[in-house]
Amino acid sequence: MAEEIEWWDYEDGDEWAEALAGDIGFIIESAIDARGAAVIALPGGKTPAPIYEKLAGAKLDWKRVTIVPTDDRLVPLGDPLSNVTALGKAFLPKGARVIPLISDKAEDYKAAGRAADARLQDLHWPLDLVLLGMGADGHTASIFPGPDYDEALSGPKERRALGVMPDPLPSEAPVARVTLSAAAIANAKSLMIAITGAEKRKVLEKAAEQGPSSSYPIGRVLAETELPVDIHWAE
């Protein structure tokens, strides 16, 4: 179970994005100071876009930074649903490495997951930071209820990524996914969650309270980690 969960509340979205960008920048700088490089995982979607805009403006040694998506949809590069495309637009111009989870060659989502896992085995581990978002249904990364749910939550500890088929498929993006495993997330050196809105706050508070038996994926992920977790929330 997460050792301690600290909530950081902000007056507005701009202050929220500024604070998160500052904290992420500090973690990146610390990792570069310690070993000459930083490897972080960031979510896609619209919510974190303002954070990335501010972070991309930070004076960091971006050439020493590697970014992977926390999860991605099985869509071609350039598709509006592609998380790595959004991350690439924000950070490739700065000189960062942005590593895709999805390769166009994978025949099915399980094979895509195996390919992603193999690619991540080449990176420095554990990750210096995982930043998580959360859906209103309590999913995080692409850890969804469905046939691959147990494997995502409690598969082999050394597995870093896997393919998942949400059931039911989310209406806004009805496609299979590749996601970091709960173990890969829980073993990161730093773990932060960024959410906005009263509805999501209620879900996350309940998920954290429920612990290992949580009915929400994010509750189960929080139960896996022994790290202190910072939750950044704005209305």
Buried (B, 14 or more C-beta within 10 A) or exposed (E): EBEEBEBBEBEEBEEBBBBBBEBBBBBBBBBBEEEEBBBBBBBBBEBBEBBBEBBBEBEBBBEBBBBBBBBBBBBEEEBEBBBBBBBBEBBBEBEBBBBBBBBEEBEEBBEBBBBBBEBBEEBEBBBBBBBBBBBEBBBBBBBBBBEBBEBBBEBEEEBBBBBBBBEEBBEEBEBBBBBBBBBBBBBBBBBBBBBBEEEBBEBBBBBBEBEEEBEBBBBBBBBBBEBEBBBBBBE
